[in-house]
Each structure stands twice: as C-alpha cells, then as structure tokens.
Amino acid sequence: MTRYEKGKRYEHEVKELFENAGYEVTRSAASKSPFDLIAVKYTDPPFGSSGNKKICFVAFIQCKVRALNKVPGNPGKEQVP
C-alpha cells in the first residue's frame, strides 16, 4: 500500500469519526493545503437565549500517519508515539 493510500484511508477514518459525532465534514482530496479535513457542527442556542442564532464549531484537521514504534523490552507490543 502506498503512502498516499495509507493517508487517504486514515483521512476517511477520521472523517467518519467526526461525522458520527454530528459534524459535516469536507475532505480536500490530494491538496497540499495545511489541512486535510474541515469539520463543521451547528448546535442549538443555549437554553433561555433569545433569537434563533446557532452556535457553529469549526475544526481544521491535518491527518498524519506514522509508523508504530516497538515498546522497548516488550516485543510484539506496539505504541503510538
């Protein structure tokens, strides 16, 4: 599997996590921008507030895939750095 394929797969996994949390997510495929995903979530206004303004949360996400390092003295166990 190429590095591009690994990165794309990881981006889709992260995208799914945010979508499951109620975010609308856009992936900027094959871009060289500072972020891979943009996640937006709208919530209802706080209880008791007037008006119909919604609160908006925006996350700019850069996904990185790194090799796992072996834990010293513990063969077979892996740890994310």
C-alpha positions, 0 to 999 in steps of 0.5 A: 500500500502506498503512502498516499493510500495509507493517508487517504484511508486514515483521512476517511477514518477520521472523517467518519469519526467526526461525522458520527459525532454530528459534524459535516465534514469536507475532505480536500482530496490530494491538496497540499493545503495545511489541512486535510479535513474541515469539520463543521457542527451547528448546535442549538442556542443555549437554553433561555437565549433569545433569537434563533442564532446557532452556535457553529464549531469549526475544526481544521484537521491535518491527518498524519500517519506514522509508523508504530514504534516497538515498546522497548523490552516488550516485543510484539507490543506496539505504541503510538508515539 
